[in-house]
């Protein structure tokens, strides 16, 4: 599989567990926000400039190392300017070549589970050599877990308070 095949396979797999379609969107990278705080960056700019909040994914370029390969989808938040019909991202350090995939199902899930989540940013999804994983970094380092679907409950599994020790 190539990068494009993985992109469309991810969208197809994710949509099979969603009520709303995912959409690849052109996004203007602005930067200037705080590193690793995409939701805060989007919320702050939304309030400051009257922009809508958008949830979705960054499809990062596929990487190869010897005979191993990896494709990552990182859950991300950015803004939408209705007046000018443009998506804007104020988070810093977005990887060159990242593709933005709008996934409004994330906003719906977060809003329905506000008090049951310890974070409104899901785990990243990584395909490695034919297997699918969720991955998170926390106080105790990386947590990686193999998964078999892309349901909201699965991608937010490590963020649900009911799953915490």
N, C-alpha and C positions, 0 to 999 in steps of 0.2 A: 504494500500500500504506500501511496505517496501522501504528502501533506494535505492535498485537496481531498483525497479519499477519506482520510481520518476526520477532516473537518465535517464532511457531509455525513459520515457514519455517526459522529458524535451528535449532530443535530437530529438525525433520524432516531437514534437511541433515546435522547433526551425528550423529544417530542412525543414518543410513545407513552410517556408518563405525565404528560402535561395537557392542560385544557387550552392553552394558547400557543400559537406557532412561534418558533424562534425565528429571528431575522438577522441576517448579516447587515450591519450598518456602517456607513462611512462616518468616521469620527475625527474631529479636529483635535489634535493634541495641543493643549495649552501649557500644562505643567504648572509648577509654582506651589502645589500643595505639599502636605507632609507625607514622607515616605511611609508606606504600609498602612495608610489610613484613608483608603479610597472612599469609604462611606462617609467619614467625617468631611473629607474634601468636597464631595458632591453635595452633602447637606449644607455645608457652609456657603458654597457658591450658589446653591439653590436659593437660600435665604437672602443672600447679598444681592443677587442679580435677578431674582424671580424666575429661576430655571426649574424645570421638572427633574426629578430623580429617576435614573434609569438603572436597571439591574441587568446583569448578563455575564458574559464570559470573554476573556481574552484567550484567543487561540494562539498559543506561542509556536514559533517555528519548530519543526521536528528536529531532533538532535540525534546524531549517530556517534557511537564510540566503539570502534572495532566492529564486532558482529552484533552489538546491542543497539537498540533504538528506543527513543522515548518521545512521546507527544503529550504536551500538557495543556489543560484548559483551566485557567484560573478565574474563579468567580470575582466579579469586579462591579463597581458602581461608578457611574458618571452622570453627566447632565444632558438635558435636551432643551434647546431654546425653541419654543413653539413659534414665536414671532418670526424668527429667521429660518425655521425648519432645519436646524443644524444640531448635531450631537457634539458635545464638548467634554474633554477630559482634563481635569485640573490636577490629577495625580502626577507625581514626578516619576521618572525612570521607567516608563513603559517600554518594553523590549521592542526594538526595531523589527518590523515585519508582523507584529501582533495584529490579529483580525478581531474586530469587535462583533460579538453575537448578542443581540438583545434577547433577554429571557424574562418577560414580565411575570412568569410563574413564580419567580423568586420573591418578588415584592408581595405577591398574594400570599405565599407561604409564610413569609416573615410577619406580615400583618396579622395572619391568623394564629400565629404562635408567639407573639411578642414576649410573653412572660415565661415561656418555656425554653427560650434560647439564651445562651450566654454570649452569642455573637450573631450578628445579622449578615455575616460573610461566611459562606459555606466552605467546606474543604475544597482544595484543588483536586482535579481529576487527572490522573496520569495513566496513559497507556504505555506499558513497557513490555516489549517482546511478546505481545499477544494477551497480556493480562491487564485488568483494569483495577486501579487503586484510588482510594481517597488518601490525601496527605495533608497534614497540618503541622505547624510548628508552634510549640508552646513552651512553657517554663521548663518542661522536662525534655526538651529536644523535639525531634521529629516523631510523629505518630503516623504510621502507614498501615493501611488495612485494605485487603483485597475486597472488591465488591462485584456484584453480579447484575446491578441495575442502576439507573440514574434517577430514581424517584427522589423527591424532595427530602423525604425522611432518611434516605440513604446518604445523600450528599451533605445533609446537615446532622448526620448521626453523631459526630464528635462535638457538635455545638448544642445538642439537646441536654438540658439540665438533668433530665431523667436518666441519661446515660453516663453522667459524671460520677466518679467515685465519691 
